């Protein structure tokens, strides 16, 4: 039987008739881990890339192909677990409310899930567990317990002047950001460039090619440019996996920026117009020379 979503433990529990935040409340870590082993494959799914509605079918096909994982590679799922002791404690309601609000905000993320456990002592603390999908159903209890012990943590702060909602939002956003993201000004920019995210790894890719073709055939995907672009994206993903394993608390956003995002490219000092102008001018000169020879 799947546990129900609850918001109890919060001072501002949802009103009757309103949807409850998708937080699964269980008695202990052991009960939660058993639940994940049994039902985790039904609870979380890989997140499909979000496309700007202005992209063409060709562009969407090319993005999907570029982001396709290597054989055997898998994206991770992210589980957030908050400590909510059975005995009421003063000053923790805002931590519970913030967690509930973030769970509701991120309810469309199929690769993220929110839990709360009762049998714990650090009220309001949140731990982030990163789980490869291959381990979801067969990781073993010791594997799960190790993740709970070693995962990055958000700890309640004694500084009452600091915004609890803001600090927890920063933690949840940083820990749940996908390894790599295809940049889009409408959906990805707010996630990639809030004021608290200072470090970015940016890969610029040629995206004008699919726009100039009526159809993407095998020759297009097997071209040197296409294969090199996908290889570079896979190398970036491997680098981000290594970074998160070595520096789980050091935030870094990895972005793939298409050449059509000229504003972003100019911001980073990438000039795509000069090479294009030079190419066009050289083509025009070459055509003029051919005409003179004739």
DRENRO-764139 format. One record per atom (N, C-alpha, C, O, CB): x, z, y. Coordinates in steps of 0.1 Angstrom, whole numbers, plus 2048, in hexadecimal, padded with zeros to 3 digits. Glycine has a CB too. Layout:
N
XZY
...
//
This chain:
294
8098007F4
800800800
80980080C
81280880D
7F680C800
8077F7816
80F7F6822
80A80182B
7FE80482D
80D7E9828
814808832
81081283B
80A80C847
80D80184B
81D81B83F
80281484E
7FB80F85A
805810866
80E818865
7EE81685D
802808871
80A80A87D
804816885
7F8817885
8097FD886
80D81E88A
80882A891
80F82B89F
8198248A1
80B837889
8098328A8
8108368B4
80F8458B7
8128498C2
80982E8C0
80C84C8AC
80C85B8AE
81A8608B1
82485A8AD
8058628A2
81B86C8B7
8278718BB
82A86D8CA
8348718CF
83386C8B2
8218658CF
8228618DD
8178678E6
80C8698E1
8228528DE
81B86B8F2
8118728FA
8068688FE
7FB86C900
818877907
80A85B900
800851904
7FC8488F9
7FE83C8F9
806849910
7F784E8EE
7F38478E2
7E883D8E7
7E183F8F0
7EE8508D7
7E78328DF
7DE8278E3
7D082C8E3
7CC8348DB
7E081B8DA
7C88268EB
7BA82A8EC
7B28248E0
7B681A8DA
7B48258F9
7A782A8DD
79F8258D2
79B8168D4
7968138DF
79282E8D0
79C80E8CA
7988008CC
7A37F78D0
7A27EB8CF
78C7FF8D5
7AE7FC8D5
7BA7F48D9
7C37F38CD
7C47FB8C5
7C17FB8E5
7CA7E78CC
7D47E58C1
7DF7EF8C2
7E47F28CD
7D97D78C2
7E37F48B7
7EE7FE8B7
7FB7F78B6
7FC7EC8B0
7ED8088AB
8067FC8BC
8137F58BB
8187F48AD
8157FD8A5
81D7FD8C4
81F7E98A9
8237E789C
82F7F0898
83A7EA895
8267D8899
82D7FD897
838806893
83380D886
829813886
83A81189E
83B80B87B
83781186F
83D81F86E
84982186F
83D808863
83482986D
83883786D
83883C85E
82E83C858
82F840876
84484185A
84684684C
84C85484D
852858857
84E83C843
84B85B841
850869841
85F86A842
864873848
84A870835
86686283B
87486483A
87C856839
87584C837
87886C82D
88985783B
89184B839
89084582B
88F839829
8A084D83C
88F84E821
88E849813
881842811
88183780A
88F85580A
876847816
869840815
86A83381C
864829817
85E84981B
870832828
87182682F
87981B828
875810827
87782883D
884820822
88D81681B
88681180E
88880680B
89A81D817
87F81A807
8778157FC
86D80B800
86B8017F8
8718227F5
86680E80B
85C804810
8627F7813
85D7EC810
85580A81C
86E7F7819
8757EA81D
8797E3810
8787D6810
8817ED826
87E7EA806
8827E37FA
8767DC7F3
8777D17EE
8887ED7F0
86A7E37F4
85F7DD7EE
8587D27F6
8537C87F0
8557E87EB
8577D4803
84F7CB80B
8567C4816
8507BD81E
8447D3811
8637C6817
86B7C1822
86A7B2823
8697AC82F
8797C4821
8697AA818
86979C818
85B79781E
85B78B823
86B79680A
85179F81E
84479C824
8437A0832
83B79B83A
8397A281C
84C7AA836
84B7B0843
8527A784E
84D7A6859
8507BE843
85E7A284A
86679B854
86978D84F
86978A843
8747A2857
86B784858
86E776855
87877185F
87B777869
86176D856
87E76685B
88875F864
88075A871
87575586F
89075485D
88675C87C
880758889
88274988B
88E74488A
885760895
87774288D
879733890
87D73289E
8797398A7
86B72C88D
8867288A1
88A7268AF
87E7228B8
87571A8B4
89471B8B0
87E7288C4
8747258CE
8787188D6
8837188DB
8717318D7
86F70E8D7
8727028DE
86B7028EB
8607068ED
86F6F68D6
8736FD8F5
86C6FA902
8626EF900
8656E58FA
8776F690D
8566F1905
84C6E6903
8506D9909
84A6CF905
83F6EB909
85A6D8911
85E6CC917
8676C490E
86A6B8911
8656CE925
86C6CA903
8756C38FB
86E6B88F3
8626BA8EF
87C6CD8F1
8756AD8F0
86F6A28E8
8706A58D9
8786AD8D5
8766958EC
86969E8D1
86A69F8C2
87969D8BE
87E6A48B5
8616968BB
87F6938C4
88D6908C0
89669C8C3
89F6A08BB
8926848C8
8946A28CF
89C6AD8D3
89A6B98C9
8A36C08C6
8996B18E1
88D6BC8C6
88A6C78BD
8916C58AF
8966CE8A9
87B6C98BB
8906B88AA
8966B589D
8A56B789E
8AB6BD894
8936A689A
8AB6B48A9
8BA6B58AA
8BE6C48AB
8C86C88A5
8BF6AD8B6
8B66CC8B3
8B96DA8B4
8B86E18A6
8C16E98A3
8AF6E18BE
8AD6DE89F
8AC6E4892
8B76E0889
8BC6E9881
89E6DF88B
8BC6D4889
8C76CF881
8D46D7885
8DC6DB87C
8C96C0882
8D66D8892
8E26DF897
8E36ED893
8ED6F2890
8E36DD8A6
8D76F4893
8D7702890
8D5705881
8D571187D
8CB709898
8D46FB879
8D36FD86B
8DF705865
8EA701868
8D16F0863
8DC70F85E
8E7718858
8EE71184D
8E8708846
8E1725854
8FA71484B
90270F83F
8FC715832
8F571F832
911713840
8FE70E828
8F971281B
8FE720818
90A723818
8FE70880F
8F5729814
8F8737811
8F874081D
8F874C81C
90573780B
8F873B829
8F8743835
8EA747839
8E0740837
8FE73C842
8E875483E
8DB759841
8DB76084E
8E5766851
8D6762835
8D0760855
8CF768861
8CB77685D
8C5778852
8C576286B
8CE780865
8CB78E862
8BD792868
8B878C871
8D6797868
8B779C861
8AB7A2867
8B07AF86E
8BA7B586B
8A17A585C
8A87B4878
8AB7C087F
8A07CA87E
8947C6880
8AE7BC88E
8A37D6879
8997E0878
89D7EC881
8A87F1881
8997E6869
8947F088A
8967FB892
88E80788D
88280688A
8917F88A1
89581388C
88F81F887
89182A891
89C82D895
896823879
885830895
88583B89F
882848897
87A84988F
87B8398AA
88985389B
887860896
87C86789E
87C8688AA
894869897
87186B896
86687289C
86287E894
85A87D88B
85986889D
869889896
86789588D
85889988D
850897896
86F8A1893
8548A0882
8468A5881
8438AF88B
8378AE891
8458AB873
84C8B888E
8498C2898
84A8BD8A6
8538B68A9
8528CE897
83F8BF8AF
8408BA8BC
84C8BF8C4
8508CA8C3
8338BE8C4
8518B68CC
85D8BA8D4
85B8B68E3
8548AB8E5
86A8B48CF
85F8BE8EC
85E8BB8FA
8678AF8FF
8728AF8FA
8608C7903
8628A7908
86B89D90E
86E890906
87688990A
8778A3911
86788E8FB
8698838F3
85E8788F3
86086D8EE
86C8878E4
85387C8F9
8488728F9
84B8658FF
84785A8FB
83C878901
85386590A
857859911
860850908
85F843908
85E85C91E
8688568FF
87084E8F6
8678488EB
86983C8E8
87A8578EF
85D84F8E7
8538498DD
84B83D8E4
8498338DE
84A8548D8
8478408F0
83F8358F7
8478298F9
84381E8F7
83A83B905
85482B8FD
85D81F900
85F8178F3
85F80B8F3
86A824905
86181E8E8
8638188DB
8568108D7
8578048D3
8668228D0
84A8168D9
83E8108D6
83C8038DF
8387F88DA
8328198D8
83F8048EB
83D7F98F4
8467ED8F1
8427E18F1
8407FD903
8537F08ED
85C7E68E9
8577DF8DB
8597D38DA
86A7EB8E7
8527E78D2
84D7E28C6
8427D88C8
8407CE8C2
8487ED8BC
8397DC8D2
82E7D38D5
8337C68DC
82E7BB8D9
8247DA8DF
83C7C88E5
8427BC8EC
8487B28E2
8487A68E4
84C7C08F7
84F7B78D8
8567AF8CF
84F7AC8C2
8547A88B8
8637B58CB
8427AE8C2
83A7AC8B6
83A79D8B1
83679B8A6
82B7B08B9
83D7948BA
83E7868B6
84B7838AF
84D7788AA
83C77D8C2
85578C8AF
8617898A8
86078D89A
860799896
86D7928AF
85F783891
85E785883
86A78A87C
86978F871
85977887C
87678A883
88278E87D
88579D881
8907A287E
88D785880
87C7A3887
87E7B188C
8737BA888
8677B6888
8807B189C
8767C6884
86B7D0880
86F7DE886
87A7E1888
8697D1871
8647E6889
8667F388F
8607FD886
8557FC881
85F7F389D
868808884
86381387B
866820882
86E82188C
86B81386D
85F82B87E
861838883
861841876
85983F86D
85783D88E
86984B876
86A85586A
868863870
86C86687B
877853862
86286C867
85F87986B
86A883867
86C88D86F
85287E865
87088185C
87988B856
88788985D
890883856
87A88A847
88988D869
89588B870
89689687B
88D89D87D
89687D876
8A1896882
8A38A188C
8A689C89A
8A38A38A4
8AF8A9888
8AB89089C
8AF88B8A9
8A38838AF
8A28778AF
8BB8818A9
89A88A8B5
88D8848BA
89087A8C4
89887C8CE
88488F8C0
88A86E8C2
88B8638CC
89785A8C9
89784F8CE
88D8688D9
8A085E8C1
8AC8558BE
8A78498B6
89E8498AE
8B685D8B5
8AE83E8B9
8AB8318B2
8B782B8AC
8C282B8B2
8A58278BC
8B682789F
8C2821898
8BE812895
8B2810891
8C682888B
8C7809897
8C57FB894
8CB7F7887
8D77F9885
8CA7F28A0
8C47F287E
8C97ED871
8C97DE870
8BE7D8872
8C17F4865
8D47D886E
8D57CA86C
8D67C685E
8E07CB857
8E17C4874
8CD7BF858
8CC7BC84A
8CC7AD847
8C47A684C
8BF7C2844
8D67A983F
8D679B83A
8C9799832
8C67A282A
8E2797832
8C378E833
8B678C82C
8B878C81D
8AF78F815
8B077E830
8C4789818
8C778980A
8C7797804
8C67997F8
8D4782807
8C97A180D
8CA7AF809
8BC7B680A
8BB7C2806
8D57B6811
8B37B0810
8A67B6814
89F7BD808
89B7C8808
89D7AD81B
89F7B57FD
8977BA7F1
8A07C07E6
89B7C67DD
88F7AF7EB
8AD7BE7E8
8B67C37DD
8C37C97E2
8CD7C97DC
8BA7B87D3
8C27D07EE
8CE7D67F4
8D27E37ED
8DE7E67EC
8CB7D9802
8C87EA7E7
8CB7F77E0
8CB8027EA
8CE8007F6
8D97F67DA
8C680E7E6
8C48197EF
8D181D7F6
8D1821802
8BF8257E7
8DD81D7EF
8E98227F5
8ED818801
8F381C80B
8F48227EB
8EA80B7FF
8ED801809
8E5804815
8EA803821
8EB7F3804
8D8807814
8CF80981F
8D4816826
8D4817833
8C180A81A
8D782081F
8DB82D825
8E882B82D
8E9832837
8DD83881A
8F1823828
8FD820830
8FA81A83D
90081D847
907818827
8F081083D
8EC809849
8E6813853
8E981285F
8E27FE846
8DE81D84E
8D8826857
8E382F85D
8E1834869
8CE82F84F
8ED833856
8F883B85B
901834865
90583A86F
900841850
903827863
90D82086B
908818876
90F81387E
916818862
8FA816876
8F480D880
8F581288E
8F681E890
8E680B87D
8F6809898
8F680D8A6
8EA8168AA
8DF8148A4
8F68008AF
8EC81F8B3
8E28298B6
8DF8298C5
8E88288CD
8E68368B1
8D282C8C8
8CE82F8D5
8CB83E8D5
8C28428CE
8C28278DA
8D28468DD
8D08548DD
8C98598EA
8CD8548F5
8DE85C8DC
8BF8628EA
8B98678F6
8C386C8FF
8CD8738FB
8AF8718F2
8C186A90C
8CB86E916
8C587A91E
8B987B920
8CE863920
8CE883922
8CA88E92A
8C988B938
8C4893940
8D589A928
8CD87F93C
8CC87B94A
8BE87694D
8BA86B94A
8D686F94D
8B687F954
8A887C957
8A7872961
89C86C963
8A188995B
8B186F969
8B0864973
8B185696D
8AD84C974
8BB86697D
8B6855961
8B784895B
8AA844954
8A384D94F
8C2848950
8A6838955
89A833950
89A831941
8A282A93C
896825956
89283993A
89283992B
88D82B926
89382591D
888843926
88382692C
87E818929
88980E92A
88B805922
871815931
89080E936
89A804938
8A680592E
8AA7FB929
8A0806946
8AA81292C
8B6813923
8B2810914
8BA80990D
8BB822923
8A6813910
8A2810902
8A0801901
8A37FB8F7
8968178FE
89B7FB90C
8997EC90C
8A67E590A
8A77DC903
8927E7919
8B07EA912
8BD7E4911
8C37E5902
8C87DB8FD
8C77EB91A
8C17F08FC
8C67F28EF
8BF7E98E5
8C57E28DD
8C48018EA
8B17E88E5
8AA7E08DC
8AD7D28DE
8AE7CA8D4
89B7E38DE
8AD7CD8EB
8B07BF8EE
8BE7BB8E9
8BF7B08E2
8AF7BC8FD
8C87C38EB
8D57C08E7
8D67BF8D8
8DC7B68D3
8DF7CA8ED
8D17C98D1
8D27C98C3
8C97BF8BB
8CD7BB8B0
8CE7D78BD
8BF7BA8C2
8B67B08BB
8B87A28C0
8B27998BB
8A87B48BE
8C27A08C9
8C57928CD
8CB78A8C1
8D478F8BB
8CF7928D9
8C577E8BF
8CB7768B4
8DA7738B6
8DF7738C1
8C37698B3
8E17708AB
8EF76D8AC
8F27628B6
8FB7648BE
8F476989E
8EB7578B5
8ED74C8BF
8DF7488C3
8D57498BC
8F57418B8
8DE7438D0
8D273F8D5
8D37318DC
8DD72F8E4
8CC7498DF
8CA7288DA
8C971C8E1
8C371E8EF
8B87238F0
8C17118D9
8CB71B8F9
8C771F907
8BB71790C
8BA70B90A
8D271E910
8B171F911
8A6719917
8A2722923
8A172E922
89A71890E
8A171C92F
89F72493B
89272D93B
892737940
89E71B947
888728934
87B72F934
87B73B92A
87674592E
870725930
88073991E
87E743914
88B74B912
88A75790F
87A73D907
896745913
8A374C90F
8AA75291B
8B175C91A
8AC742908
8A974C927
8B0751933
8AD75F936
8B7767938
8AC74893F
8A1764935
89E772938
8A577C92E
8A9787931
88F775938
8A6777922
8AC77F917
8BC77F918
8C2788915
8A877A909
8C177391D
8D077291D
8D677792A
8E277B929
8D376391C
8CF777935
8D577A942
8CF786949
8CE785955
8D576E94A
8CA791942
8C679D94A
8D37A3950
8DE7A094C
8BE7A7941
8D17AC95A
8DC7B1961
8E67B9958
8F27BA95B
8D77BA96D
8E17BF94D
8E97C7945
8F17BF93B
8F97C5933
8E17D293E
8F07B293A
8F77AA931
9027A2938
8FF799940
8EE7A0929
90F7A6936
9197A193E
923797937
92A79093E
9227AD943
92279792A
92C78F922
92478491B
91B787913
934797918
92877791D
92176C916
92C763910
936760916
919764920
92975E904
9317548FD
9287478FE
91D7478F8
9357588EE
92D73D905
925731907
92B725901
937722904
92372F916
92371E8F9
9287118F4
91F7068FA
9137068F8
9267118E4
9266FD901
91F6F1907
91F6E58FD
9296E28F8
9256ED914
9136DF8FB
9126D48F1
90C6C88F8
9046C9901
90A6D98E5
9106BC8F3
90A6B08F8
8FC6AE8F3
8FA6AD8E7
9136A48F4
8F26AE8FC
8E46AD8F8
8DE6A18FE
8D269F8FD
8DD6BA8FC
8E6698904
8E068C90A
8DE6818FF
8D6678900
8E9687915
8E66828F4
8E56788EA
8D76768E4
8D266B8E3
8EF67B8DF
8D06818DF
8C36808D9
8B967B8E3
8AE6758DF
8BE68C8D3
8BB67D8F0
8B16798FA
8B166A8FC
8A7664900
8B4680908
8BD6648F8
8BE6558FB
8BA64D8EF
8BB6418EF
8CC6528FF
8B56538E4
8B264C8D8
8A364D8D5
89D6578D7
8BB6518CC
89E6428D0
8906428CC
88E6498BE
88464F8BC
88B6348CA
8986498B6
89764F8A9
8A56558A5
8AF64F8A7
89264589E
8A566089E
8B1666899
8B266388A
8AB669882
8B167689B
8BB65A887
8BD656879
8C965D873
8D066587A
8BF646879
8CC659867
8D7660860
8E565D867
8ED666867
8D865B851
8E665286C
8F364E873
8F565887F
90065B882
8F3640878
8EA65B886
8EB664891
8F067288D
8F9678893
8DE666898
8EA677882
8EE68587D
8FC685877
90268F877
8E468A874
90067A871
90D67986B
918675874
924674870
90D67085F
915673881
91F66F88B
92967A88D
92568688B
91866A898
934677892
93F681894
93A68B89F
93D69789D
94C67A899
9346868A9
92F68F8B4
9256998AF
9266A58B2
9296878BF
91C6958A7
91169E8A1
9186A8898
9146B4899
90669689A
9206A488F
9266AD885
9306B788C
9306C2888
92E6A587B
9376B2896
9406BC89D
9386C68A5
93C6D28A6
9496B48A7
92C6C28AB
9246CB8B2
91E6D68A9
91E6E28AC
9186C48B9
9196D289D
9146DC894
91F6E588E
91C6F188D
90D6D5888
92B6DF88C
9366E8887
9396F2892
93C6FE88F
9426DF884
9396EE89F
93D6F88A9
9327038AA
93670E8AC
93E6F08B7
9266FF8A8
91B70A8A9
91D71389D
91B71F89F
90D7038A8
92070E891
922717886
92E720888
92E72C884
92470F879
93971B88E
944723891
94172E89B
94673989A
95071A897
93872B8A5
9347358AE
92C7408A7
92E74C8AA
92C72F8B9
92473C89E
91C746897
92574F88E
92375B88E
91273F88D
92F749888
938752880
94075B889
942767885
942749878
944757895
94B75F89E
94276B8A3
9477768A4
94F7578AA
9357688A4
92C7738A9
92977D89E
9287898A0
91E76D8AD
929778891
927781886
93378B886
932797884
926779878
93F785887
94C78D887
94B797893
94F7A3891
958784888
94779389F
94779B8AB
93D7A78A8
9417B38AC
9427948B7
9327A58A3
9287B08A1
92C7B9896
9297C5896
91A7AA89D
9347B488C
9397BE882
9447C7887
9447D2884
93E7B6876
94C7C1890
9587C9895
9547D18A2
9587DC8A3
9637BF899
94B7CB8AA
9477D28B7
9387D38B8
9327CC8C0
94D7CB8C3
9317DB8B0
9227DB8B0
91C7E08BD
9107DD8C0
91D7E48A5
9247E78C5
91E7ED8D1
9227E48DD
91D7E68E8
9237FB8D3
92B7DA8DC
92F7D28E7
9277C58E7
9287BC8DF
93E7CE8E5
91E7C58F1
9147BA8F2
91B7AD8F6
9237AC8FF
9097BE8FC
9177A28EF
91B7958F3
91078B8EF
90B78C8E4
9297918EC
90C7838F8
9027798F6
90876B8F3
9117678FB
8F8778903
9057658E8
90A7588E4
8FF74E8E7
8F474E8E1
90E7588D5
9037448F0
8F973A8F4
8FE72C8F1
90A7298F3
8F673B903
8F57238ED
8F87158EB
8F170E8F7
8E470F8F8
8F370F8DD
8F8709900
8F270390C
8F36F490B
8FE6EE90B
8FA708919
8E86ED90B
8E86DE90A
8EC6D8917
8EA6DE922
8DA6D9906
8F16CC917
8F66C6923
8EB6C292D
8EE6BF938
8FD6B991F
8DE6C3928
8D36C0931
8D16CC93B
8CA6CB945
8C66BE929
8D66D8938
8D56E3940
8E06E394B
8E96EB94B
8D66F1938
8DF6D9954
8EA6D795E
8EC6E3967
8F76E596B
8E76CA966
8E16EA96A
8E36F5973
8EC70096D
8F5705974
8D56FB977
8EA703960
8F270D95A
900708958
90A71095A
8EC71094C
9026FB955
90F6F6953
9176F6960
9236F9960
90E6E894E
9106F396B
9176F4978
91B70397C
925705982
90E6EE983
91270C978
91571A97A
92271E973
92A726979
909723976
924719967
93071D960
93B713963
94671495C
92D71C951
93A70A96C
944701970
9476F6967
9526F0967
951709971
93D6F2960
93E6E6957
9396DA95E
92D6D9961
9376E8949
9416D0960
93D6C4968
93B6B995E
9446B3958
9486C0972
92E6B595C
92B6AA952
92A69D959
92A692953
91E6AD94A
92869D967
92569196E
932689970
93167C96F
91F69497B
93D68F972
94A687975
94D67F968
95067396A
955690978
94E68495C
95067C951
94667194F
94A66694B
951685944
939674951
92F669950
93165E95A
930652957
92166F952
934662967
937658971
94365096D
94364396F
93965F97E
94E656968
95A64F964
957645959
95C63A959
965659960
94E64A950
94B641944
943635949
94562A945
94364993A
939637952
93162C957
93962395F
93861695E
925632960
942628968
94B61F970
954617968
95660B96A
95362897A
95A61D95D
963616954
95B60B94D
96160094A
96A61F94B
94F60E949
947604942
9435F894B
9445EC947
93960A93D
9405FB958
93D5F1962
94A5E8964
9495DC965
9385F796F
9555EE965
9625E7968
9655DE95C
9695D295D
96D5F096A
9635E3950
9665DB944
95D5CF943
9615C493F
9645E4937
9505D1947
9475C5946
94B5BB951
94A5AF94E
9385CA949
94F5BF95D
9535B6967
9605AE963
9615A2965
9565BE974
9695B495C
9755AD957
9715A394D
97759894D
97F5B7951
9685A6944
96359C93A
95D590941
95F58593C
9595A3930
95559294B
94F587952
95957E959
958572959
94558D95C
96458495F
96E57D965
97657495C
97956995F
97858696C
978579950
97F572945
977566941
97D55B93E
98257A939
96A567941
96255C93D
962551948
95B547946
95356193A
//
